[in-house]
Amino acid sequence: MNGLVKVNFQFMNPDVNTTTYIRKIDYLELINNKNKRFIEDYEEDGNSHGAVNLDQIVHISLLED
């Protein structure tokens, strides 16, 4: 699917979770401790959805489709 992976972001606020799609290369950079502050997220069809502020995220889970 256009090089996208489905992920779940858990934010500092325990009441906030979101499931979205990000580029696979961005996911690999995140798990390899690259210093990024923002990451673009996408809808399931590959259209850009906006940006996520990574300063507020405490955990990222890779989800299987």
N, C-alpha and C positions, 0 to 999 in steps of 0.2 A: 504494500500500500504506500507508494510514493516515498519509501524510506522512512516512514513514521512508525513510532512505537507508542502503545497505549500505556500511560502511567497514571499513578495516583499521587497527588501532592498532599501531604499533611502539613498544615500550617501551625505556627506557634499557638494560635487560638485553637483549643481542642475541639471547638464546635465547627471548625472549618476544614473541609476536605474537598478536593475536586479531582475528577478524572478527566483527562484530556489526552491529546496526542502531541508528541514533540518529535523533532527529527532524531533519528537513531544516532547520528554523529553528536548531537547535543547531549543526548543521554549518556553516551560513552564518555564524553568530556566531564560531565557532572560526576559520574562515579569514579573518575580518575582524578578528582580534586582540582579541576581547572577552576580558576577564580572568575566566575561569571556572576553578574548581579541581576541580569534579566535574561529571560529565554522566551522565544516566540512559541506560542502554542497554536494548535490547529484543530479544526473540526474533523470528524471522521472522514469526510469526503476530501480532505486535503486543503481546504480553504483556510487561510490565516484567521485566527480568532483574536489575536492580540498578544500581549506580553505578560509574563508572570514575574513578579519581583521575588527573586530567590532569597532575599534577606529574611523573609518571613517563613520560609519552608524549613521544617525540621526533619522531614523524611520523604524520600521518593521511592515508590514501589513500581516495579515493572509488572504490568498485567498481561495476561495471555488473552488473546481474542478467542 
